[in-house]
Amino acid sequence: QAEVPGAVLDDHTRWRRPLVSAASRLRLLGIVSLLLIGAAMAAMITLAAQAALAANTQVIAVLRLVGARDSYITRAFVRRFTLRALGGSALGMAA
């Protein structure tokens, strides 16, 4: 019935199992690294936005005295940070 008598089929389970385990641990390490990078990025953006608002407190006060609404001031800051982020992204992609 067998084409090659005495032949043994080795499915490499003994070597494959530790490799699969190591690969899954590396995948988990990569996911944790991405989460840490995202958290650090969010913290930096928040701190940069707070610093920009604190540095422009007098400008914001004058804009409010002139009659600017909060939505106008917010749009100006969002536009500024968005353009800076796009510029930084473009430079980062080019590098």
MDAnalysis code that builds the backbone (N, CA, C; Angstrom):
import MDAnalysis as mda
import numpy as np

u = mda.Universe.empty(285, n_residues=95, atom_resindex=np.repeat(np.arange(95), 3), trajectory=True)
u.add_TopologyAttr("name", ["N", "CA", "C"] * 95)
u.add_TopologyAttr("resid", np.arange(1, 96))
u.add_TopologyAttr("resname", ["GLN", "ALA", "GLU", "VAL", "PRO", "GLY", "ALA", "VAL", "LEU", "ASP", "ASP", "HIS", "THR", "ARG", "TRP", "ARG", "ARG", "PRO", "LEU", "VAL", "SER", "ALA", "ALA", "SER", "ARG", "LEU", "ARG", "LEU", "LEU", "GLY", "ILE", "VAL", "SER", "LEU", "LEU", "LEU", "ILE", "GLY", "ALA", "ALA", "MET", "ALA", "ALA", "MET", "ILE", "THR", "LEU", "ALA", "ALA", "GLN", "ALA", "ALA", "LEU", "ALA", "ALA", "ASN", "THR", "GLN", "VAL", "ILE", "ALA", "VAL", "LEU", "ARG", "LEU", "VAL", "GLY", "ALA", "ARG", "ASP", "SER", "TYR", "ILE", "THR", "ARG", "ALA", "PHE", "VAL", "ARG", "ARG", "PHE", "THR", "LEU", "ARG", "ALA", "LEU", "GLY", "GLY", "SER", "ALA", "LEU", "GLY", "MET", "ALA", "ALA"])
u.atoms.positions = np.array([
    [0.814, -1.196, 0.000],
    [0.000, 0.000, 0.000],
    [0.859, 1.263, 0.000],
    [1.929, 1.290, 0.799],
    [2.798, 2.464, 0.834],
    [3.736, 2.435, -0.361],
    [4.002, 3.602, -0.903],
    [4.887, 3.663, -2.059],
    [6.339, 3.477, -1.656],
    [6.699, 3.993, -0.471],
    [8.075, 3.844, 0.011],
    [8.001, 3.203, 1.386],
    [8.284, 1.923, 1.468],
    [8.223, 1.263, 2.771],
    [9.289, 1.824, 3.719],
    [8.890, 2.041, 4.953],
    [9.807, 2.541, 5.974],
    [9.996, 4.047, 5.957],
    [9.291, 4.759, 5.075],
    [9.423, 6.218, 5.025],
    [8.661, 6.839, 6.187],
    [9.180, 7.930, 6.712],
    [8.560, 8.631, 7.844],
    [8.238, 10.060, 7.401],
    [7.022, 10.493, 7.687],
    [6.605, 11.860, 7.367],
    [6.854, 12.736, 8.587],
    [7.656, 13.756, 8.425],
    [7.952, 14.683, 9.520],
    [7.269, 16.010, 9.209],
    [6.324, 16.418, 10.060],
    [5.607, 17.676, 9.827],
    [6.261, 18.859, 10.547],
    [7.415, 18.664, 11.144],
    [8.218, 19.712, 11.777],
    [7.495, 20.418, 12.921],
    [6.579, 19.725, 13.572],
    [5.845, 20.313, 14.688],
    [6.787, 20.697, 15.820],
    [7.790, 19.885, 16.043],
    [8.705, 20.141, 17.148],
    [9.444, 21.476, 16.960],
    [9.761, 21.866, 15.735],
    [10.457, 23.124, 15.485],
    [9.476, 24.264, 15.204],
    [8.347, 23.937, 14.638],
    [7.399, 24.977, 14.255],
    [6.718, 25.609, 15.456],
    [6.383, 24.826, 16.461],
    [5.645, 25.328, 17.615],
    [6.380, 26.478, 18.319],
    [7.688, 26.353, 18.627],
    [8.374, 27.492, 19.257],
    [8.475, 28.715, 18.344],
    [8.596, 28.487, 17.051],
    [8.660, 29.616, 16.129],
    [7.338, 30.370, 16.072],
    [6.245, 29.644, 16.072],
    [4.929, 30.283, 16.065],
    [4.724, 31.057, 17.362],
    [5.155, 30.486, 18.473],
    [5.040, 31.163, 19.761],
    [5.870, 32.446, 19.776],
    [7.087, 32.383, 19.275],
    [7.940, 33.572, 19.229],
    [7.353, 34.632, 18.300],
    [6.789, 34.211, 17.191],
    [6.187, 35.158, 16.250],
    [4.986, 35.857, 16.871],
    [4.185, 35.130, 17.636],
    [3.027, 35.760, 18.277],
    [3.475, 36.742, 19.351],
    [4.562, 36.418, 20.071],
    [5.087, 37.363, 21.063],
    [5.639, 38.614, 20.387],
    [6.294, 38.438, 19.250],
    [6.797, 39.602, 18.515],
    [5.657, 40.472, 17.997],
    [4.582, 39.844, 17.559],
    [3.417, 40.594, 17.095],
    [2.833, 41.411, 18.242],
    [2.727, 40.798, 19.423],
    [2.221, 41.509, 20.598],
    [3.143, 42.668, 20.961],
    [4.444, 42.449, 20.895],
    [5.409, 43.502, 21.183],
    [5.260, 44.658, 20.194],
    [5.020, 44.355, 18.938],
    [4.801, 45.393, 17.937],
    [3.548, 46.202, 18.210],
    [2.475, 45.526, 18.597],
    [1.223, 46.220, 18.903],
    [1.400, 47.129, 20.108],
    [2.063, 46.627, 21.151],
    [2.305, 47.443, 22.345],
    [3.172, 48.648, 21.985],
    [4.165, 48.453, 21.134],
    [5.025, 49.564, 20.710],
    [4.217, 50.628, 19.971],
    [3.339, 50.198, 19.081],
    [2.504, 51.160, 18.357],
    [1.579, 51.921, 19.298],
    [1.032, 51.230, 20.298],
    [0.177, 51.907, 21.274],
    [0.968, 52.937, 22.080],
    [2.182, 52.589, 22.481],
    [3.015, 53.540, 23.218],
    [3.387, 54.746, 22.357],
    [3.693, 54.514, 21.098],
    [4.010, 55.619, 20.193],
    [2.792, 56.522, 20.022],
    [1.617, 55.928, 19.872],
    [0.392, 56.717, 19.741],
    [0.099, 57.538, 20.982],
    [0.304, 56.945, 22.160],
    [0.073, 57.676, 23.409],
    [1.061, 58.828, 23.552],
    [2.318, 58.594, 23.213],
    [3.316, 59.664, 23.285],
    [2.988, 60.781, 22.297],
    [2.524, 60.405, 21.106],
    [2.161, 61.398, 20.110],
    [0.977, 62.241, 20.585],
    [-0.022, 61.595, 21.168],
    [-1.181, 62.329, 21.675],
    [-0.769, 63.286, 22.789],
    [0.121, 62.841, 23.666],
    [0.584, 63.706, 24.750],
    [1.351, 64.908, 24.197],
    [2.187, 64.689, 23.191],
    [2.950, 65.796, 22.606],
    [2.033, 66.801, 21.918],
    [1.036, 66.303, 21.210],
    [0.104, 67.209, 20.529],
    [-0.667, 68.031, 21.545],
    [-1.119, 67.378, 22.615],
    [-1.864, 68.088, 23.651],
    [-1.004, 69.161, 24.302],
    [0.221, 68.808, 24.659],
    [1.108, 69.783, 25.293],
    [1.468, 70.924, 24.345],
    [1.664, 70.620, 23.073],
    [1.977, 71.675, 22.103],
    [0.795, 72.620, 21.922],
    [-0.405, 72.074, 21.883],
    [-1.596, 72.916, 21.739],
    [-1.781, 73.802, 22.966],
    [-1.579, 73.238, 24.147],
    [-1.700, 74.041, 25.369],
    [-0.645, 75.138, 25.410],
    [0.571, 74.817, 24.995],
    [1.636, 75.823, 24.979],
    [1.323, 76.935, 23.985],
    [0.788, 76.573, 22.828],
    [0.442, 77.585, 21.828],
    [-0.677, 78.484, 22.330],
    [-1.660, 77.891, 22.981],
    [-2.751, 78.705, 23.529],
    [-2.241, 79.608, 24.644],
    [-1.364, 79.089, 25.491],
    [-0.812, 79.899, 26.578],
    [0.050, 81.030, 26.026],
    [0.799, 80.768, 24.962],
    [1.656, 81.799, 24.373],
    [0.839, 82.888, 23.686],
    [-0.346, 82.550, 23.241],
    [-1.192, 83.509, 22.518],
    [-2.368, 84.001, 23.351],
    [-2.231, 83.974, 24.653],
    [-3.334, 84.388, 25.526],
    [-3.735, 85.832, 25.260],
    [-2.753, 86.708, 25.091],
    [-3.067, 88.124, 24.862],
    [-3.750, 88.325, 23.512],
    [-3.301, 87.605, 22.508],
    [-3.920, 87.709, 21.181],
    [-5.368, 87.243, 21.248],
    [-5.598, 86.148, 21.958],
    [-6.962, 85.625, 22.100],
    [-7.832, 86.623, 22.850],
    [-7.274, 87.254, 23.879],
    [-8.040, 88.250, 24.639],
    [-8.415, 89.431, 23.755],
    [-7.489, 89.892, 22.925],
    [-7.783, 91.007, 22.020],
    [-8.837, 90.601, 21.000],
    [-8.724, 89.390, 20.460],
    [-9.732, 88.922, 19.503],
    [-11.113, 88.878, 20.138],
    [-11.184, 88.465, 21.386],
    [-12.486, 88.438, 22.068],
    [-13.011, 89.850, 22.297],
    [-12.110, 90.784, 22.626],
    [-12.540, 92.173, 22.815],
    [-13.080, 92.761, 21.521],
    [-12.485, 92.367, 20.404],
    [-12.925, 92.868, 19.108],
    [-14.262, 92.250, 18.713],
    [-14.597, 91.110, 19.324],
    [-15.875, 90.482, 19.039],
    [-15.782, 89.131, 18.352],
    [-14.597, 88.584, 18.295],
    [-14.442, 87.268, 17.660],
    [-15.078, 86.196, 18.532],
    [-15.759, 85.287, 17.884],
    [-16.378, 84.175, 18.617],
    [-15.336, 83.088, 18.862],
    [-15.640, 82.244, 19.838],
    [-14.731, 81.143, 20.161],
    [-14.535, 80.213, 18.968],
    [-15.597, 80.020, 18.186],
    [-15.484, 79.127, 17.027],
    [-14.494, 79.680, 16.002],
    [-14.466, 81.000, 15.824],
    [-13.515, 81.617, 14.891],
    [-12.080, 81.414, 15.374],
    [-11.856, 81.646, 16.658],
    [-10.517, 81.483, 17.234],
    [-10.089, 80.021, 17.145],
    [-11.012, 79.123, 17.434],
    [-10.710, 77.692, 17.375],
    [-10.341, 77.274, 15.961],
    [-11.116, 77.731, 14.979],
    [-10.818, 77.390, 13.581],
    [-9.437, 77.889, 13.169],
    [-9.066, 79.086, 13.638],
    [-7.750, 79.631, 13.295],
    [-6.638, 78.744, 13.854],
    [-6.783, 78.300, 15.093],
    [-5.759, 77.447, 15.688],
    [-5.741, 76.061, 15.045],
    [-6.912, 75.521, 14.769],
    [-6.974, 74.200, 14.134],
    [-6.347, 74.262, 12.744],
    [-6.639, 75.310, 11.998],
    [-6.057, 75.475, 10.660],
    [-4.532, 75.558, 10.754],
    [-4.057, 76.333, 11.709],
    [-2.606, 76.503, 11.878],
    [-1.928, 75.172, 12.201],
    [-2.496, 74.432, 13.157],
    [-1.887, 73.160, 13.540],
    [-2.027, 72.109, 12.443],
    [-3.114, 72.147, 11.708],
    [-3.302, 71.191, 10.615],
    [-2.272, 71.420, 9.516],
    [-2.055, 72.684, 9.162],
    [-1.059, 72.982, 8.132],
    [0.343, 72.600, 8.594],
    [0.641, 72.840, 9.858],
    [1.955, 72.437, 10.379],
    [2.098, 70.914, 10.375],
    [1.039, 70.221, 10.749],
    [1.088, 68.754, 10.764],
    [1.257, 68.205, 9.349],
    [0.553, 68.792, 8.384],
    [0.699, 68.348, 6.996],
    [2.114, 68.595, 6.480],
    [2.673, 69.755, 6.813],
    [4.049, 70.048, 6.400],
    [5.040, 69.078, 7.021],
    [4.872, 68.803, 8.304],
    [5.749, 67.850, 8.977],
    [5.595, 66.446, 8.423],
    [4.364, 66.077, 8.098],
    [4.117, 64.752, 7.516],
    [4.784, 64.625, 6.155],
    [4.675, 65.674, 5.360],
    [5.290, 65.642, 4.029],
    [6.806, 65.531, 4.141],
    [7.385, 66.288, 5.066],
    [8.838, 66.200, 5.253],
    [9.240, 64.826, 5.776],
    [8.437, 64.279, 6.667],
    [8.732, 62.955, 7.203],
    [8.642, 61.871, 6.144],
    [7.668, 61.988, 5.257],
    [7.539, 61.001, 4.186],
    [8.672, 61.128, 3.178],
    [9.128, 62.358, 2.947],
    [10.196, 62.574, 1.979],
    [11.540, 62.069, 2.502],
    [11.693, 62.091, 3.816],
    [12.993, 61.684, 4.404],
    [13.187, 60.194, 4.383],
])
